[in-house]
């Protein structure tokens, strides 16, 4: 629909032979720039009349019209102005936003040897008062016809004169001059204009292609990041996370090789477990050691926590250059995997072509974005693993609590009941014989001692586990400690018939080096291991105590040929309250804390303790190691 008083409507009324065409904003921009460039490149002083729809659009182009004004003093610009018009070297005629010219796109250029005009009006219904967009549509004409250009100029200059009456005489004089017969006879060449127009169209096409590439790159980045994020949400397994990440990054970056590996401070080498290889011809690093101390970029990554690239190996040390050449690497991109500024690992990309590849900023940014997600996922996985560990520990504590209830119920209630019965009998039976009274007292004393030992074991284990136990180390002979433990064990079982006791054999070299430990507790550990061997060895069995020196450690072995231990229980026997026959149906007695106490004591000394057995009825061996005293330097010199 036409605007009644538009320049286009008036011009079509004067030239009914003209047919308007549809133009888009990008086309009008290219045409206008080409026409303006003709003025800037020419050597004449043409008449130039232009209209602008909005002040911001005029201000974007005002610098061009300053340059055009240096070519000609016949420049008239009509533009919407919200503020006071600036001072210019050309005639600037302000328009109101409600003026009909605010919906039109007009440009007329008329010189003595050339003429062109672009007269357009925005299609009614397409205009939005938010500025021009590339999708806006215009109806208009574009022609080199001098008569049409002069008529268009006359219409526009009339509007100029209406706004600025003082310019009426000047504009009429210009039109009269340009309508002289000698100018009308000159042909207009469009070659220069067409060349400039093509240049602008190509520039616009290039910008469009560049924009499409940017959109495609952004889409690819978002796709990759979303894919990684989606994969990370599906899994909390670090191996699966890193496998997905290395494949997706390598494929998206079209790299020859992509590696992801964990990093810990001070590491000199790492085994590659996650790799992407772009083509079969490139060497694979999967399962191989990757030397980090020879890597040319690692120190920079560790120090700065920022991506780093390398595109030449000429300046590297021979060892590093050989490493790079071995795997055909021409350039490297390394990106740190961070979480809260903590370096968790490295993403490393290789190009193996002979020509140097330049890493683009958007490529580096993409890998950084994925590395950030990987870092967050690894921290989540670590947190999940830690949570699983805590849950396992809670389950262990719950089991211990259950065992504690069972142990307490059996080991405390039974002797308490016996003591209560004995005391009640002594209290209620005044005529009881002295022998019976002594039996009752002995029974009560035995069970009270049993309770005391149980409570003492609870307190001792608690102190050992908390690290609050006070040790009193001294130089000791292992043989003397073993003799004390064996003597104490025999004394506890002095009332047993000799035929019911297993044979104890001590096979320890008396010349073994001394140890520096708490003597009382070394005897206690040996006693508990001997007590354990006594419980599960028949009267015809044999218990052997041996010791072997291993440089700075002494290994002690307490073995028996008794009941033995199933292979799947060799680690479980050191757990607190473990009872092979269960807490409530034991035939051997005990609290199930003895081996747990031994383990905590040996670990506190810096040693190790473990059990070995070939299975049921095959006997068992308990090994523990303790540190030896260092040999004095004088003795070493004497030996040498």
LINFENGI-V819886 format. One line per field, one symbol per residue. psi: psi as a letter, one per 40 degrees, with the letter a starting at -180 (. if undefined). A space follows every 10 residues. Layout:
psi: ???
This chain:
psi: hihdfidddd ddddgeeihi ihiidddddd dddddddddd eieigihhhi ihdidddddd edddddddde diefhhhhih hdahhihiei hhhiiideid eeeihhhhhh adeiiiihhi ihhhdehhfe iiideiiiha ihiehddddd dddddddddd dddgddeddd dddddddeei ddddehihhe dddddddddd dddddddddd dddddddddd dddddddddd dddeifhddd dddddddddd ddefidihih iihiheheii hhehihhdid eiiieheihh hdeeheeddd ddddfiiiih eiedeiiddd ddddddefhd iihhhihihf ehhdahhhhi heidihhhhi dddddddddd dddddddddd dddddddddd dddddddddd dddddddddd dddddddddd dddddddegd ehiddddddd dddddddddd dddddddddd dddddeeehh igiihihddd dddddddddd ddfdeiidee hihhhhghhe eiiiigihdd dddddddddd dddddehiee ahhhhihhhg beihhhhhii fbdihideed ddeeihehhd eidefieeii eeeddddddd ddddeeaihi iiieaheeii hhiiiihihi hiddddddd.
